[in-house]
Amino acid sequence: MQANRLFGFELVPFHDTIQLARYDAEDQGFFRWHADTIPADMSRKISIVVPLCDSTEYEGGALEFNENGAIRCPPQRAGAPIMFPSWLLHRVTPVTRG
């Protein structure tokens, strides 16, 4: 509810399931640039990423945002959620270790 207020969204019933993505060095896990929804179809409003490992346990695997060509990478800490509007372009860089 706090995230909905922060981003100015109206809270509505949830209908999406949780998507769990696992990235590891064995298969150089990554996710290309994408958005989780488009403004014309706001069925998803807020995306939440929760790193499950401390960043010292792996290399790569950075969550990056592309805001009008400006790339930013929020700090990632195990168990600390990163919330963002689902229409924001983002990716996960390839994991090279861990």
N, C-alpha and C positions, 0 to 999 in steps of 0.2 A: 504494500500500500504506500509506503514511503517513496519507493521508486516511481510509482505512478504519479504521485504528487510532484516529485522532483522534475519529471519530464512533462508534466501538464497533461497527462492522459486520464481519461475516465476509467475507473476500475470496472471491468465487465467479467462475466464468468470465463473461466479458462476452458479451452477445448483442445489445445495442443498437448501432445505427450512430451516428456522430457527427452532430449536428444543427448546421448552420452558419446563424446568423441574421445578416442584414445590415440595419442600420438607417441611414437617411440622411434628410436634410431634404427631399429631392425628393418623397418620398412620406410625410413625417412619420412615419417608422417608429417603431413602439412594440410592446409586448406587454402585454396586459391582465393583471390579477391572475390567477395560476394556480399550481398545484403540478405538478411533473413526474411525480409518482406519488402514490398514497394509501397510508396505512399498511397497509391490508388487502392491497395488491398491491405488494410491495417489489421489483419487478423492476428498478427504478432506485433506487439508494440515495444516491448522491452526484452532484450536478450541479456542473459547473465552467464558469465564465464567464471568458473571457480577452479583455479589451479589446485590439483590434488597433491602435487609434489613441490618441495622447495626448489627454487631456481638453481641452487648449487648441485642438484641431482641430475641436471640435464643441460645440454647446450642446444641453442636454436629454440624452436617452439614459441617464439615471441608472438603475442597478439598485437597486431598493428591495425591502426585506423587510418583511413584516407579521407581527410576532410578537405575537399576541393583542392586536391593535389598536395596538401601538407600531410606528411606521414608522421604519426605519433605513436609511441609505444608506452602504454601505461605500465607502472611497476606491477609485477606479478609476485604474490606471496601465497604460499600454500594455505588454502582455506579462506582466503580473502576474496569475496565476490567482486567482479568487475561488471557493472551494469551500464548498458548503453542503448539508445534507441535502435530498434531492429532494422531500420532503413539505412543505418550508417554502414558504409562500405568498410569491410574489415577482412583480415586474413590471419592465418597462423603460419609462420615461417617453418621450413623443414627442421625437424629434430635431427641433430647430428650425433648426439651422445645422450644416453639415458633412456 
